[in-house]
């Protein structure tokens, strides 16, 4: 199930007694945990009805699950990054046999921040319908998240501004919430947030900065392009990661070019890219300033340099700068 299905089952009090939280979206995961706590732990009696465990023995888990809750319907047993799921060790057969028999007076929650490596426990919980996957939000969901967060702070934000904020900051929800709070607090007397507020106040992600660097390359602004690159390096970004972002950006343009050659509509291109219409429009605009051959050359240049660095044929230092010079020359041809 996803986070929305979890919320529905929680509201209906139909959750299975054993749950597994996994996936990359930590904000939603932590929010779901707090909602679960609020729903089953009576106020003032939380500590008496919750067991928090890190690497317990099977006997300890069973003992906690079999302990009746105090003035509550259920007890919460929370196991964060249980080694038999995220580590190398295997789960004991005794635990696997017990999981389907956890009493309805308990909720046994395996909360995983690290990736799930061992599947035995997960497979048992999956058969019980208790696996909750917290995936990164889609662009449409991110837009709704941003507009709802601004609304909760008494501010209004349209979809285009929300998309611009996500594009600038990235899709990490904790980071987004921090930026939203900062922007909302800057002009408390103004109800509506606009793109200029985002441009002036939001802290851009590396991906956003690389996009601006490519914008400077397209515009033939050599000095600006290298200034952005120098700032990225001074901020501790790795050359190989910047190169990977450049490769990704030109590959996106190549995908756009191929779909345009196939006479796909803008709506079809947007859907294929899996982006909001505003973000997809930015890549379509950039792609329109290159020929198909130029984009292919740029992709091959980034890809070959990346492979040569990783195979030891090129030193990382200097290789990225050489790529930038070649991209600038390519654009001027």
C-alpha positions in Angstrom: 0.0 0.0 0.0 1.1 3.6 -0.3 0.9 6.4 2.2 -2.7 7.4 1.2 -4.0 3.9 1.6 -2.3 3.7 5.0 -4.1 6.9 6.1 -7.4 5.5 4.9 -7.0 2.1 6.8 -5.8 4.0 9.9 -8.9 6.2 9.9 -11.1 3.1 9.4 -9.1 1.2 12.2 -8.4 -1.6 9.8 -4.7 -1.8 9.8 -3.1 -5.3 10.1 -1.2 -5.9 13.4 2.2 -6.0 11.7 3.5 -3.2 9.4 6.6 -2.4 7.5 7.5 1.2 6.5 10.0 1.4 3.7 10.9 3.8 0.9 12.9 7.0 0.3 10.4 9.7 1.4 11.3 10.2 5.1 8.9 13.1 5.7 5.8 11.1 4.7 7.1 8.1 6.6 7.7 10.1 9.8 4.3 11.8 9.4 2.6 8.4 9.1 4.3 7.2 12.3 3.1 10.3 14.2 -0.4 9.8 12.8 -0.3 6.1 14.0 0.9 7.2 17.4 -1.8 9.8 17.7 -4.5 7.3 16.7 -3.7 4.4 19.0 -1.8 5.9 22.0 -4.0 7.7 24.5 -2.8 11.2 25.4 -0.7 11.1 28.6 -0.2 7.3 28.4 2.1 7.2 25.4 5.2 6.0 27.2 3.2 3.2 28.9 1.9 1.8 25.6 4.9 2.1 23.3 8.1 -0.1 23.1 10.9 1.4 21.0 13.5 -1.2 20.0 16.6 -1.2 17.8 18.1 -4.7 17.7 16.0 -6.8 20.1 16.0 -10.6 20.4 13.0 -12.4 19.1 11.9 -13.3 22.7 11.9 -9.5 23.6 9.7 -8.7 20.5 7.2 -11.5 21.4 7.1 -10.4 25.0 6.3 -6.8 24.1 3.6 -7.8 21.6 2.0 -10.1 24.1 1.9 -7.5 26.9 -1.6 -6.0 27.2 -1.9 -2.2 26.6 -2.6 0.0 29.6 -6.0 1.8 29.3 -5.8 1.6 25.6 -6.9 -0.8 22.8 -3.4 -1.4 21.3 0.2 -1.2 22.2 2.8 0.1 19.6 6.1 -1.9 19.2 8.5 0.2 17.1 11.6 -1.5 15.6 13.8 1.0 13.7 16.1 -0.5 11.0 15.8 -4.0 12.4 19.0 -5.8 11.5 17.3 -8.9 10.0 15.6 -6.6 7.4 18.3 -3.9 6.6 21.4 -5.9 7.6 23.1 -9.1 6.7 21.6 -11.3 9.3 18.7 -13.6 8.6 15.4 -13.5 10.6 14.9 -16.3 13.1 12.3 -18.8 12.1 10.6 -18.3 15.5 10.0 -14.7 14.6 8.7 -15.5 11.1 6.3 -18.0 12.5 5.1 -15.6 15.2 4.3 -12.6 12.9 1.0 -13.9 11.6 -0.1 -14.5 15.2 0.6 -11.0 16.6 -2.5 -10.3 18.7 -5.0 -7.5 17.8 -3.9 -5.7 21.0 -0.6 -4.8 19.4 0.8 -3.0 16.4 4.3 -4.3 15.5 6.0 -1.7 13.2 9.2 -2.3 11.4 10.4 1.2 10.4 13.2 1.2 7.8 15.3 4.2 7.0 17.9 2.1 5.3 17.0 0.0 2.2 15.4 -3.4 2.8 18.0 -6.1 2.0 16.5 -9.2 3.6 13.1 -10.2 2.2 11.9 -13.0 4.5 10.2 -10.7 7.0 8.9 -8.4 4.2 7.4 -11.3 2.4 5.5 -12.5 5.5 4.2 -8.9 6.2 3.3 -8.5 2.5 1.0 -11.6 2.8 -0.7 -9.8 5.7 -1.1 -6.6 3.7 1.1 -4.6 6.0 3.9 -3.3 3.7 3.7 0.5 3.3 5.9 2.0 0.6 6.8 5.7 0.9 7.8 6.6 -2.7 8.9 10.0 -3.8 5.9 12.1 -4.8 5.0 12.7 -8.4 5.2 16.2 -9.8 1.5 16.6 -9.5 1.6 15.5 -5.9 4.5 17.8 -5.2 2.6 20.7 -6.6 -0.4 19.9 -4.3 2.0 19.5 -1.3 3.5 23.0 -1.9 0.2 24.8 -2.4 -1.3 23.0 0.7 1.7 23.9 2.9 1.5 27.6 1.9 -2.3 27.5 2.5 -1.7 26.2 6.0 0.5 29.2 6.6 -2.2 31.6 5.4 -0.6 32.2 2.0 -1.8 31.5 -1.5 0.4 29.9 -4.2 -0.6 28.9 -7.7 0.5 25.7 -9.5 3.1 27.5 -11.7 4.8 29.0 -8.6 4.7 25.7 -6.8 6.3 24.0 -9.8 9.0 26.6 -9.9 9.7 26.1 -6.2 10.0 22.4 -6.6 12.2 22.9 -9.7 14.5 25.3 -7.8 14.7 23.4 -4.4 14.2 19.8 -5.4 11.7 17.2 -4.2 12.8 16.5 -0.7 9.8 17.3 1.4 11.7 18.4 4.5 13.8 20.8 2.4 10.6 22.1 0.7 8.8 22.7 4.0 11.8 24.7 5.3 11.9 26.8 2.1 8.1 27.3 2.2 8.3 28.5 5.8 11.1 30.9 5.0 9.3 32.4 1.9 6.0 32.7 3.8 7.7 34.5 6.7 9.6 37.0 4.5 6.5 39.1 3.4 3.9 38.3 6.1 1.6 41.1 5.0 1.3 39.8 1.4 -1.1 36.9 0.9 0.1 35.6 -2.5 3.5 34.0 -3.2 4.8 34.6 -6.7 7.8 33.2 -8.8 9.9 36.3 -8.0 9.6 35.5 -4.3 10.9 32.0 -5.0 13.7 33.3 -7.2 14.9 35.8 -4.5 14.5 33.6 -1.4 14.7 29.9 -2.2 18.0 28.1 -1.9 18.5 26.3 -5.2 19.5 22.7 -5.5 22.5 21.5 -7.4 20.2 20.3 -10.2 18.7 23.8 -10.5 22.2 25.4 -10.5 23.3 23.0 -13.3 20.2 24.0 -15.3 21.2 27.7 -14.9 24.7 26.8 -16.0 23.3 25.2 -19.2 21.1 28.2 -19.7 24.3 30.3 -19.7 26.0 27.9 -22.1 23.0 28.2 -24.5 23.1 32.0 -24.2 26.9 32.0 -25.0 27.6 33.5 -21.6 31.0 31.9 -21.0 31.8 33.9 -17.9 28.5 33.2 -16.2 28.7 29.5 -17.0 32.1 29.2 -15.4 31.1 31.4 -12.4 28.3 28.9 -11.6 30.6 26.0 -12.1 33.2 27.6 -9.8 30.6 28.3 -7.1 29.4 24.7 -7.3 32.9 23.4 -6.7 33.6 25.9 -3.9 30.4 24.7 -2.2 31.8 21.2 -2.1 30.0 19.6 -5.1 31.9 16.8 -6.8 32.9 17.2 -10.4 31.7 13.7 -11.3 28.2 14.6 -9.8 28.1 17.8 -11.8 29.0 15.9 -14.9 26.2 13.4 -14.2 23.7 16.3 -13.9 25.0 17.7 -17.2 24.6 14.3 -18.9 21.1 14.0 -17.5 20.0 17.4 -18.7 21.3 16.8 -22.3 19.7 13.4 -22.3 16.4 14.9 -21.4 16.8 17.3 -24.3 17.6 14.4 -26.5 14.4 12.6 -25.5 12.5 15.8 -26.3 14.1 16.0 -29.7 13.3 12.3 -30.5 9.7 12.8 -29.5 9.4 16.0 -31.5 10.8 14.2 -34.5 8.0 11.5 -33.9 5.5 14.4 -34.0 4.4 13.9 -30.4 2.3 16.7 -28.9 3.6 18.8 -26.0 1.1 17.0 -23.8 2.5 13.6 -24.8 6.1 14.8 -24.3 5.2 16.1 -20.8 3.6 12.8 -19.9 6.5 10.8 -21.2 9.0 12.9 -19.2 6.9 12.5 -16.1 7.2 16.2 -15.2 4.8 19.1 -14.6 3.9 21.0 -17.8 6.0 24.0 -16.6 9.2 22.0 -16.0 8.8 20.0 -19.2 8.3 23.3 -21.0 11.7 24.5 -19.8 13.4 21.4 -21.3 11.4 21.7 -24.5 12.5 25.4 -24.8 16.2 24.5 -24.2 16.0 21.6 -26.7 14.5 23.9 -29.3 17.7 26.0 -29.2 19.8 23.0 -30.4 19.8 20.8 -33.5 19.3 17.1 -33.0 22.9 16.5 -33.9 24.2 19.1 -31.4 22.3 17.5 -28.6 23.6 14.0 -29.6 27.1 15.4 -29.6 26.6 16.9 -26.1 25.3 13.6 -24.7 28.2 11.6 -26.2 30.7 14.2 -24.9 29.4 13.9 -21.3 29.0 10.2 -21.5 32.4 9.5 -22.9 34.1 11.8 -20.4 32.2 10.1 -17.5 33.3 6.7 -18.7 37.0 7.8 -19.2 37.0 9.3 -15.6 35.6 6.2 -14.1 38.0 3.9 -16.0 41.0 6.0 -15.0 41.8 7.3 -18.4 41.1 10.9 -17.4 41.7 12.7 -14.2 38.5 14.1 -12.7 40.1 17.5 -12.1 40.1 19.4 -15.4 37.9 17.0 -17.3 34.7 18.8 -16.3 36.2 22.2 -17.3 37.2 20.7 -20.7 33.6 19.5 -21.2 32.3 22.9 -20.5 34.6 24.5 -23.0 33.5 22.0 -25.6 29.8 22.5 -24.9 30.3 26.3 -25.3 32.1 25.7 -28.6 29.4 23.3 -29.7 26.7 25.9 -29.0 28.6 28.6 -31.0 29.0 26.4 -34.1 
